[in-house]
Amino acid sequence: MFDIALPVTACLRSGTRADVGWVVSVDGVPLEDPNRAVAFTPGGGRLGGIDTSVIDAALSEHAGVGTTGRLVEAEISEVDALIAGLGGPGKVTAAIAPAELLPERLWDLANERIGFCLVGRLQADAIESFDVYAEDDPDLPPAVAEAFASPGGGRITEDQVINVFRAAARLVVVGSSPIADALMEIAGVLGWQPSQHNTVSHAEGVIASLTEADMVVVAAHDLELAGGALMAALDSRAGYIGSVGSRKMQENRADWLSYRGATDLSRISGPAGIDIGASTPAEIAVSVIAEAIAAIRGR
């Protein structure tokens, strides 16, 4: 849901219809990311996507129809599961609804990458209306509090469809090196969304969309690439900015930034990492990840 929030918001502002679909429950199908969603626009346009095209195709048949939401079931065959890289066949129950029917606050939370619980009021297989809750909202309904406390995704009751969407932290790694590779691997184990970039233009675009829950680690030897990425990170809302490398490398990067008008470098941790006596690339990556976690947790 988080990945499509910005384009769906743009559709709403321009008066373009968008129908949003997401998985509510699964039976025998281990989806890689239950937070994924898809949106359909007039003329066959599609934004985002769920783990398998079978679900997207089943939802697309109901896009642009009616003013309420509805539940849709999709069977995943052995062949479908093999093509999509899923663990096996099964059944998926998904929901689709016009974006304008969903609470405006949902898109505010999703654009800020704040986790939320979406509750739809169910009448047969039609979803008439929705409410949205953030985890720190006061006086949460018992069913919503239980959903937030549960590790599972969505559930269907007699009269409600309940989904919790949790935003994974994003880690932007800039540069290619054994340390960068280790950072990517550890971030994946933690359930984060890591991405690696080796050009300033690619890095800048991703870094600009980061929030306080996200992190940037620059591990590039090239001064133009490292400096450009650090400049973009300072202009972003990233909660942690790490600069990997020797103290001499940190001085060169600081001079590069200062020459271009960036003089307040207090947000940059460099050399990045907690001092644990790390010597190998993997150990250095562990120390950087630990420092990043402490930063975004306010420790």
N, C-alpha and C positions, 0 to 999 in steps of 0.2 A: 504493500500500500504506500510505503514511503517513497519508492522510486517513481511512482506515477503522480505523486501529489502536485508537483509543479505544473506539468502539462495539463492535468485535469483542472487545476485552479485557473489556468489560462483559458481553457474551454468555457468554464463557468462565467468568467469575466467578459468573454466575447459573445456569449449567448449561444455557443455551439453545444449541441447535445453530446453528452458522453455517458456511456453506460459502463458501470464499474462492476467487475466480477472478482470474486475471491473464494477460496476454499473454506468451507465450514467444518467438515469432518471427513475422515478417510477411513476406509476399511481395507487393510492389507496393503496399502500403498504408502511407503515411507517417503514423503515429500522432503526434498532437500531444504526448502525454505518456506514455512507456512505463512510468512509475512508477505509473500509475493501476491500481486494483484494484476489485473489486466483491465484496460479501458478500451471501448470501441467507440469510434466516431462515425458520422454519416459517410457513406461512400466506401465503406470497407476499411477505414483507418483503424489501426491498433496501436495502443501504447502499452509498453510493458509486456508481461506474459507470465503464466504459471509454469510449473515444472514440465508439463507435457502438453503438446499441441492438441491432444485429445480433449482436455478440459477446456482449453481456449475455444476449440471448435464447437463444443457443446454449448458454451456460454454465448458464442457469437450468434447462434440461431435465435436467441431471445433478445438480442440488442436492438434498441430502437423501437421496442414494442411496449406500449402501455406506459402508465405513470407510477406504477408500484414496483416493488422488488419481487423476486420470486426465487424459489429453490430449484436447482437443476441437478440431476444425477447423471454421472458419466461412468461407464464401465471401462476399465483399463485391462486390455487383453495381454496375454503373454508377449505378443509381438509389439504392442504399444509400449509395454514396460521395458522391453529390450531396447527399442529405438530411443526411448527417453532416458535410458540409464537408470531406471527405477529398480527396486529390489524384487518386484514381482507384480502379478496382476492384482486387481481389486476393484473397489468402487469408491468413487469420490462424490460427496455432496457439496455443491458450491452454491453461492448466491450471486445474483446480479440485480443491480438497481440503477436507475438514473442518478447521475452524480448530484443533480439538484435536489434529490430526495434525501441525500445524506446531509447530516448537520454541517453547517459551515465551519464550526469549530474543529471538526475532524481534519479538514485540510490545513487549518492553522497548526494543529498538533503535528500532523504528518510532515509538513514543511519544516517544522522545527525539530523533527526527528524525536518527538516525545511519545513514548508508548501510550496506548489508549485501548479502551474496551468499547467495542461497537455492539449495541443491543438493538435488534430489530423486533418489532411486534408482529407475530406470525398469526395469520388467519388462513387456515388450510395451507396451501403452498405459496400464498401471497404474503409479502412483507409490506405492511401498510405504512410504517414510519420507523424512524431510528432515533436513538439517543446515543451520545458518546460521553465517556468518562475518562479522565486522566487518573493515574494511580494515586496521586496525592490530593484528589478532590475530597472534601469533607463529606461524611455521611453517605458513603457508597452503599447502594442496595446490596443486600447479602449475596445475591447471585453474582454480582459484579465483583465484590470483594473476593469471593471464592474463585472466580475465574482468574483474577490477577494472581492469586496465591497458587494456582495450579500450573504445572509445567506444560500442560497440554495446550492445544490450539483453540478450536471452537467447539461448541456444543449446541444441540437443538433440544429444547424442551417443548412442552405442549403448546406454549404460546409465545416462545421467544427463540431468537437466533442470537447466540452470544459468541463474539470473537475477540480475543486479545491480540493486539499487534505490538510486538516488541521490536524496537529499533536496535539493530546491531551497530556497534561502534565501527567507524570506518578508519582505516589506517592507510595513509598515502605514503608510500616508500618511493623516494626519488633516487635513482642511480642503480647501477648494477655492480654487485660485489658479493662475496660470501656472506657478509653481514646482512646485506639487503635480502638475500635469499633466505637466511635464517629468520629474519623479521617476518617475511611473508609466511613462512611455514608455521611459526609460533602463533601468529595472528589467526591463521586458519583454525588451529587447534582450539583457540579461545572462542571461536564462533564469531569473530569479527569479520568485516568485509574489507580485506586488504586489496590494494591495487598498486602496481609498480609502473613507474613512468621514467622515460629516458630522454624526453624533450621538454623544454620549458613550456611550450604551448599546450601540450597534453596535461602536464602537471597543473598549470594555472587554472584550467577549466574545472578540474575536479576539486582543487583546493578551495576555489571560490565558493563552493557549495557546502563546505564543512560547517559544523556547529560546534558548540562547546564540548560535546561528547566525543568529538573526533580528534584524530592525531595526524601529525605530519612528521616524518623522519627523513632527513636528507643524508644520504650516504653516497653522494656522488663526488668523484675526484675532480671532475671538470668544474672550474670556478664559475663559468657563466651559467651552467645548469644548476649548480648548488645555490648560487646567489639569486638567480631568478626565482627558484622555488622558495627560498627563504623570504624573499620580498613578497611573494604571493601569500605565503603563510602569515606574515605579519599583517597583511591587509585583510586576512580572513578572520573568522571567529573560532578557529581551531583551538581546542582546549589544551593541546600540548604540541610544542614545536621542538624537535630534537635535531641536533646537528652532530653527526658522527664524524670523528676524525681527530687528528692530533691538535695540540694547542696552536701550533704554527698554522695549520689549516683553518682553525677558527679565527685567527687573526686576519688571514687573507680574506676570508668571507666577510668579516666585520668591516674591513677596509672597503671591500667591494660595495657593501650595503651603504656605508657612510658616504661614499663618493656619490651615491645616487639619492641621498637625502634621508636614509633610514638611520637614525642615530639612537633611538630607543630600542635596544635589543634585549631588554629584560625578559621578554617572553621566550627567548631562545635558550634552550639548555644545551650548552656545548663546552667541552665534549659531553655528549649525551650519555646518560646511564648512571645508575647508582653504583658507587664504588664497592664492588664485591670481589675485587681482585680478578676480574674477568680477563682472560687472555685469548681464548679461541673466538672465532666469529660467532658461534652459537652462544657462548657464555656472554659475549658483549651484547648480543641481541636480547638475551634474557634480562640483562641489567637495564637496557633501554626500555623494554616492555614494562618492567616493574616500575620504572620512573614514570612512564606514561600513565599507567594505571593510577599511581599515587596522585598525579597531577589532576586527572579528570575526576577523581574521587575527592579532591580537596584535602588530601593528606600531605 
